[in-house]
Amino acid sequence: MNDIVSKEKLEKYFAITGEAIDQIKEKGFDPDRSKEAADVFDMAQRYFSDAGHFRDKGDRVLAFAALNYAHGWLDCGATLGLFKVSDSRLFTVDDNPS
């Protein structure tokens, strides 16, 4: 059973989600749907920020939950083609050069 969010696990997922956010910032949005992309990306960034707040307060469970929401928003945007990303290591998308 895995019922503990270790500091190491939390930091691993902060790194993965942070890298995904950075990649979206670098690659950009679908120009035809930039408003929708910006809205989805904003939600992801807000949850990522919340995760940092919970981590700083020592609440690893809520931090991990917020990270999962953040990455869920990122995956949603990637899957819908709102973000110009194709890295299947970070997103639920196929590896196709953009």
Secondary structure per residue as TSV (DSSP state, phi and psi in degrees):
chain	resnum	aa	ss	phi	psi
A	1	M	-	360.0	139.7
A	2	N	-	-118.7	93.0
A	3	D	-	-121.6	20.3
A	4	I	-	-129.0	133.5
A	5	V	-	-96.3	102.4
A	6	S	-	-74.3	160.5
A	7	K	H	-59.2	-40.7
A	8	E	H	-64.4	-44.2
A	9	K	H	-64.2	-43.7
A	10	L	H	-61.1	-45.2
A	11	E	H	-65.5	-35.4
A	12	K	H	-59.5	-46.1
A	13	Y	H	-75.5	-29.0
A	14	F	H	-61.7	-43.2
A	15	A	H	-64.2	-44.3
A	16	I	H	-64.1	-47.8
A	17	T	H	-67.9	-38.5
A	18	G	H	-61.4	-40.9
A	19	E	H	-64.9	-40.0
A	20	A	H	-63.4	-43.7
A	21	I	H	-60.3	-45.6
A	22	D	H	-61.4	-39.0
A	23	Q	H	-66.8	-38.8
A	24	I	H	-65.7	-41.2
A	25	K	H	-59.7	-38.3
A	26	E	H	-74.0	-44.9
A	27	K	H	-82.7	-32.7
A	28	G	-	92.8	-174.1
A	29	F	B	-106.6	161.4
A	30	D	-	-64.7	118.1
A	31	P	G	-63.1	-25.3
A	32	D	G	-77.7	-15.8
A	33	R	G	-133.4	40.4
A	34	S	H	-65.1	-32.7
A	35	K	H	-66.6	-46.7
A	36	E	H	-62.6	-42.8
A	37	A	H	-61.3	-44.2
A	38	A	H	-63.4	-38.9
A	39	D	H	-63.9	-45.5
A	40	V	H	-65.8	-44.0
A	41	F	H	-63.8	-39.5
A	42	D	H	-59.9	-44.1
A	43	M	H	-61.5	-42.9
A	44	A	H	-61.3	-44.7
A	45	Q	H	-65.3	-35.6
A	46	R	H	-65.8	-43.6
A	47	Y	H	-65.8	-37.0
A	48	F	H	-62.7	-42.7
A	49	S	H	-63.4	-43.0
A	50	D	H	-58.9	-40.8
A	51	A	H	-59.8	-42.3
A	52	G	H	-62.8	-39.8
A	53	H	H	-61.0	-47.8
A	54	F	H	-65.3	-39.4
A	55	R	H	-60.9	-44.9
A	56	D	H	-62.8	-28.9
A	57	K	T	-85.0	-3.2
A	58	G	T	87.0	10.5
A	59	D	-	-98.9	87.9
A	60	R	H	-67.5	-33.3
A	61	V	H	-65.2	-50.1
A	62	L	H	-66.8	-34.6
A	63	A	H	-62.3	-44.6
A	64	F	H	-65.2	-40.3
A	65	A	H	-62.5	-45.2
A	66	A	H	-63.7	-37.5
A	67	L	H	-62.4	-40.6
A	68	N	H	-65.1	-39.8
A	69	Y	H	-62.6	-45.5
A	70	A	H	-57.2	-48.1
A	71	H	H	-70.8	-30.5
A	72	G	H	-61.1	-43.4
A	73	W	H	-62.3	-41.6
A	74	L	H	-63.3	-44.1
A	75	D	H	-62.9	-40.4
A	76	C	H	-59.0	-50.4
A	77	G	H	-62.0	-39.3
A	78	A	H	-66.6	-44.9
A	79	T	H	-64.8	-37.2
A	80	L	T	-78.5	-4.8
A	81	G	T	79.6	16.4
A	82	L	-	-73.2	-28.0
A	83	F	B	-110.4	143.8
A	84	K	-	-86.6	62.1
A	85	V	-	-123.1	153.8
A	86	S	-	-146.9	26.0
A	87	D	-	-95.2	102.8
A	88	S	T	-71.1	-8.4
A	89	R	T	-74.6	-31.1
A	90	L	T	-106.1	-22.3
A	91	F	S	-134.9	162.5
A	92	T	S	-88.3	64.4
A	93	V	S	-136.7	162.9
A	94	D	-	-79.1	151.3
A	95	D	-	-79.3	94.5
A	96	N	-	-129.4	127.8
A	97	P	-	-57.2	134.3
A	98	S	-	-94.6	360.0
